[in-house]
Amino acid sequence: QLFRSLETMQAVEEARKTLRERIGVRIDLHFNPSRAVERLKELNCKSITTPLAKLCCLYDVQEIITASVSSSSQTSKSFGEVLAADDVLPLVAYVIALAGDQHWCSNLEYLKNFSPDSKVLSSIDAGGLSYQLANFQAAIDLLKKIVESEESSNSTNGRSVSSG
């Protein structure tokens, strides 16, 4: 049983590595996504129902990701690592993928339609929440494109096999 457990752990780790590559997470960025995944799963908790609370949850997820990558960088002797938006987007998409089906598209539509407008957000000094919504939408779009691309290549491969 121990060997089966080790094989399962290796398979999971290999699947995560493949997922990271497909999403486009930089190889040199090391972080533990577990805290961010757990926080993101809270997006559908009964206590998080308002658009503002959901946006704050997304904000927390990105803060956890950024802090996790920063602390990993510091342990690797790479002080002062600053994540660019091009680095953060794949990391957010990766965390979304690891969190599993959490009704992402429904949450996105809910947030787009019912979030406070930018004037309200700026009046409560939360302008960064608008950025979180945009980043969340971009991450969902990235994952959709990856799925569509894989489905397209699978159907193309299926046709070539059946016609040959």
ZADO-1210 file (C-alpha; in nm, 4 decimals, padded with zeros to 6 digits):
<atoms>
<atom x="00.0000" y="00.0000" z="00.0000" code="GLN" pos="1"/>
<atom x="00.2870" y="00.2341" z="00.0705" code="LEU" pos="2"/>
<atom x="00.4155" y="00.1922" z="-00.2850" code="PHE" pos="3"/>
<atom x="00.0678" y="00.2543" z="-00.4278" code="ARG" pos="4"/>
<atom x="00.0446" y="00.5718" z="-00.2208" code="SER" pos="5"/>
<atom x="00.3836" y="00.6852" z="-00.3476" code="LEU" pos="6"/>
<atom x="00.2832" y="00.6077" z="-00.7063" code="GLU" pos="7"/>
<atom x="-00.0390" y="00.8049" z="-00.6577" code="THR" pos="8"/>
<atom x="00.1517" y="01.0993" z="-00.5112" code="MET" pos="9"/>
<atom x="00.3950" y="01.0897" z="-00.8044" code="GLN" pos="10"/>
<atom x="00.1062" y="01.0765" z="-01.0522" code="ALA" pos="11"/>
<atom x="-00.0620" y="01.3750" z="-00.8856" code="VAL" pos="12"/>
<atom x="00.2645" y="01.5707" z="-00.8869" code="GLU" pos="13"/>
<atom x="00.3203" y="01.4879" z="-01.2548" code="GLU" pos="14"/>
<atom x="-00.0356" y="01.5952" z="-01.3389" code="ALA" pos="15"/>
<atom x="00.0187" y="01.9260" z="-01.1554" code="ARG" pos="16"/>
<atom x="00.3445" y="01.9826" z="-01.3427" code="LYS" pos="17"/>
<atom x="00.1722" y="01.9184" z="-01.6756" code="THR" pos="18"/>
<atom x="-00.1131" y="02.1507" z="-01.5779" code="LEU" pos="19"/>
<atom x="00.1323" y="02.4260" z="-01.4817" code="ARG" pos="20"/>
<atom x="00.3040" y="02.3912" z="-01.8187" code="GLU" pos="21"/>
<atom x="-00.0234" y="02.4008" z="-02.0154" code="ARG" pos="22"/>
<atom x="-00.1420" y="02.7097" z="-01.8286" code="ILE" pos="23"/>
<atom x="00.1917" y="02.8833" z="-01.8746" code="GLY" pos="24"/>
<atom x="00.3187" y="02.9181" z="-01.5183" code="VAL" pos="25"/>
<atom x="00.6860" y="03.0128" z="-01.5253" code="ARG" pos="26"/>
<atom x="00.9072" y="02.7176" z="-01.4358" code="ILE" pos="27"/>
<atom x="01.1207" y="02.9249" z="-01.1985" code="ASP" pos="28"/>
<atom x="00.8207" y="03.0366" z="-00.9887" code="LEU" pos="29"/>
<atom x="00.7812" y="02.8033" z="-00.6951" code="HIS" pos="30"/>
<atom x="00.4883" y="02.8257" z="-00.4600" code="PHE" pos="31"/>
<atom x="00.2573" y="02.6088" z="-00.2576" code="ASN" pos="32"/>
<atom x="-00.0958" y="02.6677" z="-00.3893" code="PRO" pos="33"/>
<atom x="-00.2812" y="02.4884" z="-00.1092" code="SER" pos="34"/>
<atom x="-00.3718" y="02.7994" z="00.0983" code="ARG" pos="35"/>
<atom x="-00.4841" y="02.9889" z="-00.2119" code="ALA" pos="36"/>
<atom x="-00.6923" y="02.6921" z="-00.3298" code="VAL" pos="37"/>
<atom x="-00.8607" y="02.6604" z="00.0103" code="GLU" pos="38"/>
<atom x="-00.9395" y="03.0327" z="00.0198" code="ARG" pos="39"/>
<atom x="-01.0760" y="03.0240" z="-00.3347" code="LEU" pos="40"/>
<atom x="-01.3054" y="02.7340" z="-00.2458" code="LYS" pos="41"/>
<atom x="-01.4615" y="02.9640" z="00.0141" code="GLU" pos="42"/>
<atom x="-01.6027" y="03.1737" z="-00.2708" code="LEU" pos="43"/>
<atom x="-01.9152" y="02.9559" z="-00.2581" code="ASN" pos="44"/>
<atom x="-01.9520" y="02.9455" z="00.1211" code="CYS" pos="45"/>
<atom x="-02.2833" y="03.0531" z="00.2653" code="LYS" pos="46"/>
<atom x="-02.1060" y="03.3301" z="00.4537" code="SER" pos="47"/>
<atom x="-01.9686" y="03.4823" z="00.1310" code="ILE" pos="48"/>
<atom x="-02.2735" y="03.5901" z="-00.0633" code="THR" pos="49"/>
<atom x="-02.2364" y="03.9566" z="-00.1514" code="THR" pos="50"/>
<atom x="-02.0404" y="04.0694" z="-00.4545" code="PRO" pos="51"/>
<atom x="-01.8103" y="04.2739" z="-00.2323" code="LEU" pos="52"/>
<atom x="-01.7367" y="03.9723" z="-00.0098" code="ALA" pos="53"/>
<atom x="-01.6637" y="03.7595" z="-00.3182" code="LYS" pos="54"/>
<atom x="-01.4309" y="04.0274" z="-00.4572" code="LEU" pos="55"/>
<atom x="-01.2524" y="04.0403" z="-00.1221" code="CYS" pos="56"/>
<atom x="-01.2128" y="03.6634" z="-00.1384" code="CYS" pos="57"/>
<atom x="-01.0519" y="03.6959" z="-00.4836" code="LEU" pos="58"/>
<atom x="-00.8294" y="03.9703" z="-00.3463" code="TYR" pos="59"/>
<atom x="-00.7194" y="03.7414" z="-00.0632" code="ASP" pos="60"/>
<atom x="-00.6410" y="03.4623" z="-00.3100" code="VAL" pos="61"/>
<atom x="-00.4096" y="03.6862" z="-00.5098" code="GLN" pos="62"/>
<atom x="-00.2446" y="03.8155" z="-00.1930" code="GLU" pos="63"/>
<atom x="-00.1845" y="03.4563" z="-00.0787" code="ILE" pos="64"/>
<atom x="-00.0374" y="03.3668" z="-00.4188" code="ILE" pos="65"/>
<atom x="00.1895" y="03.6713" z="-00.4191" code="THR" pos="66"/>
<atom x="00.3058" y="03.6129" z="-00.0620" code="ALA" pos="67"/>
<atom x="00.3646" y="03.2445" z="-00.1286" code="SER" pos="68"/>
<atom x="00.5743" y="03.3108" z="-00.4384" code="VAL" pos="69"/>
<atom x="00.7647" y="03.5845" z="-00.2571" code="SER" pos="70"/>
<atom x="00.8465" y="03.3613" z="00.0374" code="SER" pos="71"/>
<atom x="00.9506" y="03.0827" z="-00.1993" code="SER" pos="72"/>
<atom x="01.1736" y="03.3263" z="-00.3845" code="SER" pos="73"/>
<atom x="01.3359" y="03.4383" z="-00.0608" code="GLN" pos="74"/>
<atom x="01.4156" y="03.0810" z="00.0349" code="THR" pos="75"/>
<atom x="01.5751" y="03.0438" z="-00.3075" code="SER" pos="76"/>
<atom x="01.7985" y="03.3472" z="-00.2398" code="LYS" pos="77"/>
<atom x="01.6153" y="03.5538" z="-00.5024" code="SER" pos="78"/>
<atom x="01.5247" y="03.8602" z="-00.2989" code="PHE" pos="79"/>
<atom x="01.3084" y="04.1336" z="-00.4407" code="GLY" pos="80"/>
<atom x="01.1133" y="03.9161" z="-00.6853" code="GLU" pos="81"/>
<atom x="00.8228" y="04.1209" z="-00.8160" code="VAL" pos="82"/>
<atom x="00.5437" y="03.9416" z="-00.9942" code="LEU" pos="83"/>
<atom x="00.4252" y="04.1029" z="-01.3145" code="ALA" pos="84"/>
<atom x="00.0659" y="04.0681" z="-01.4332" code="ALA" pos="85"/>
<atom x="00.1922" y="03.8188" z="-01.6911" code="ASP" pos="86"/>
<atom x="00.3133" y="03.6023" z="-01.4023" code="ASP" pos="87"/>
<atom x="00.0089" y="03.6439" z="-01.1795" code="VAL" pos="88"/>
<atom x="-00.2544" y="03.5536" z="-01.4398" code="LEU" pos="89"/>
<atom x="-00.1304" y="03.1960" z="-01.5002" code="PRO" pos="90"/>
<atom x="-00.0879" y="03.1466" z="-01.1250" code="LEU" pos="91"/>
<atom x="-00.4494" y="03.2520" z="-01.0629" code="VAL" pos="92"/>
<atom x="-00.5659" y="03.0222" z="-01.3449" code="ALA" pos="93"/>
<atom x="-00.3620" y="02.7385" z="-01.1939" code="TYR" pos="94"/>
<atom x="-00.5225" y="02.7900" z="-00.8524" code="VAL" pos="95"/>
<atom x="-00.8689" y="02.7979" z="-01.0138" code="ILE" pos="96"/>
<atom x="-00.7945" y="02.4709" z="-01.1950" code="ALA" pos="97"/>
<atom x="-00.6714" y="02.3068" z="-00.8738" code="LEU" pos="98"/>
<atom x="-00.9804" y="02.4225" z="-00.6840" code="ALA" pos="99"/>
<atom x="-01.2001" y="02.2196" z="-00.9166" code="GLY" pos="100"/>
<atom x="-01.5509" y="02.3011" z="-01.0329" code="ASP" pos="101"/>
<atom x="-01.6723" y="02.5854" z="-00.8169" code="GLN" pos="102"/>
<atom x="-01.9261" y="02.7335" z="-01.0592" code="HIS" pos="103"/>
<atom x="-01.6625" y="02.9743" z="-01.1904" code="TRP" pos="104"/>
<atom x="-01.8675" y="03.1041" z="-01.4814" code="CYS" pos="105"/>
<atom x="-02.1720" y="03.1649" z="-01.2599" code="SER" pos="106"/>
<atom x="-01.9585" y="03.3472" z="-01.0045" code="ASN" pos="107"/>
<atom x="-01.8001" y="03.5542" z="-01.2799" code="LEU" pos="108"/>
<atom x="-02.1374" y="03.6559" z="-01.4248" code="GLU" pos="109"/>
<atom x="-02.2678" y="03.7360" z="-01.0772" code="TYR" pos="110"/>
<atom x="-01.9674" y="03.9564" z="-01.0064" code="LEU" pos="111"/>
<atom x="-01.9816" y="04.1299" z="-01.3440" code="LYS" pos="112"/>
<atom x="-02.3512" y="04.2079" z="-01.3109" code="ASN" pos="113"/>
<atom x="-02.3789" y="04.2955" z="-00.9436" code="PHE" pos="114"/>
<atom x="-02.0409" y="04.4295" z="-00.8311" code="SER" pos="115"/>
<atom x="-02.0304" y="04.7875" z="-00.7147" code="PRO" pos="116"/>
<atom x="-01.9164" y="05.0207" z="-00.9901" code="ASP" pos="117"/>
<atom x="-01.5692" y="05.1697" z="-00.9824" code="SER" pos="118"/>
<atom x="-01.6933" y="05.4894" z="-00.8116" code="LYS" pos="119"/>
<atom x="-01.8269" y="05.2914" z="-00.5168" code="VAL" pos="120"/>
<atom x="-01.5134" y="05.0778" z="-00.4990" code="LEU" pos="121"/>
<atom x="-01.2859" y="05.3808" z="-00.5054" code="SER" pos="122"/>
<atom x="-01.4934" y="05.5518" z="-00.2362" code="SER" pos="123"/>
<atom x="-01.4230" y="05.2627" z="00.0013" code="ILE" pos="124"/>
<atom x="-01.0570" y="05.2621" z="-00.1049" code="ASP" pos="125"/>
<atom x="-01.0912" y="04.9238" z="-00.2734" code="ALA" pos="126"/>
<atom x="-01.0034" y="05.0073" z="-00.6335" code="GLY" pos="127"/>
<atom x="-00.7835" y="04.6977" z="-00.6422" code="GLY" pos="128"/>
<atom x="-01.0990" y="04.4866" z="-00.6279" code="LEU" pos="129"/>
<atom x="-01.1861" y="04.5919" z="-00.9831" code="SER" pos="130"/>
<atom x="-00.8479" y="04.4576" z="-01.0868" code="TYR" pos="131"/>
<atom x="-00.9288" y="04.1280" z="-00.9115" code="GLN" pos="132"/>
<atom x="-01.2476" y="04.0930" z="-01.1121" code="LEU" pos="133"/>
<atom x="-01.0639" y="04.1601" z="-01.4374" code="ALA" pos="134"/>
<atom x="-00.7882" y="03.9173" z="-01.3430" code="ASN" pos="135"/>
<atom x="-01.0422" y="03.6501" z="-01.2448" code="PHE" pos="136"/>
<atom x="-01.2199" y="03.6928" z="-01.5777" code="GLN" pos="137"/>
<atom x="-00.8911" y="03.6710" z="-01.7693" code="ALA" pos="138"/>
<atom x="-00.7931" y="03.3544" z="-01.5795" code="ALA" pos="139"/>
<atom x="-01.1299" y="03.1930" z="-01.6572" code="ILE" pos="140"/>
<atom x="-01.0901" y="03.2907" z="-02.0240" code="ASP" pos="141"/>
<atom x="-00.7395" y="03.1415" z="-02.0281" code="LEU" pos="142"/>
<atom x="-00.8693" y="02.8122" z="-01.8880" code="LEU" pos="143"/>
<atom x="-01.1567" y="02.8084" z="-02.1392" code="LYS" pos="144"/>
<atom x="-00.9120" y="02.8555" z="-02.4278" code="LYS" pos="145"/>
<atom x="-00.6945" y="02.5708" z="-02.3020" code="ILE" pos="146"/>
<atom x="-00.9964" y="02.3392" z="-02.2750" code="VAL" pos="147"/>
<atom x="-01.1235" y="02.4415" z="-02.6203" code="GLU" pos="148"/>
<atom x="-00.7781" y="02.3878" z="-02.7675" code="SER" pos="149"/>
<atom x="-00.7524" y="02.0415" z="-02.6144" code="GLU" pos="150"/>
<atom x="-01.1024" y="01.9473" z="-02.7269" code="GLU" pos="151"/>
<atom x="-01.0210" y="02.0695" z="-03.0760" code="SER" pos="152"/>
<atom x="-00.6967" y="01.8722" z="-03.0918" code="SER" pos="153"/>
<atom x="-00.8692" y="01.5623" z="-02.9494" code="ASN" pos="154"/>
<atom x="-01.1455" y="01.5783" z="-03.2117" code="SER" pos="155"/>
<atom x="-00.8864" y="01.6346" z="-03.4839" code="THR" pos="156"/>
<atom x="-00.6845" y="01.3380" z="-03.3600" code="ASN" pos="157"/>
<atom x="-01.0003" y="01.1267" z="-03.3464" code="GLY" pos="158"/>
<atom x="-01.0879" y="01.2102" z="-03.7073" code="ARG" pos="159"/>
<atom x="-00.7402" y="01.1341" z="-03.8369" code="SER" pos="160"/>
<atom x="-00.7392" y="00.7981" z="-03.6604" code="VAL" pos="161"/>
<atom x="-01.0850" y="00.6988" z="-03.7899" code="SER" pos="162"/>
<atom x="-01.0137" y="00.8091" z="-04.1463" code="SER" pos="163"/>
<atom x="-00.6772" y="00.6345" z="-04.1594" code="GLY" pos="164"/>
</atoms>
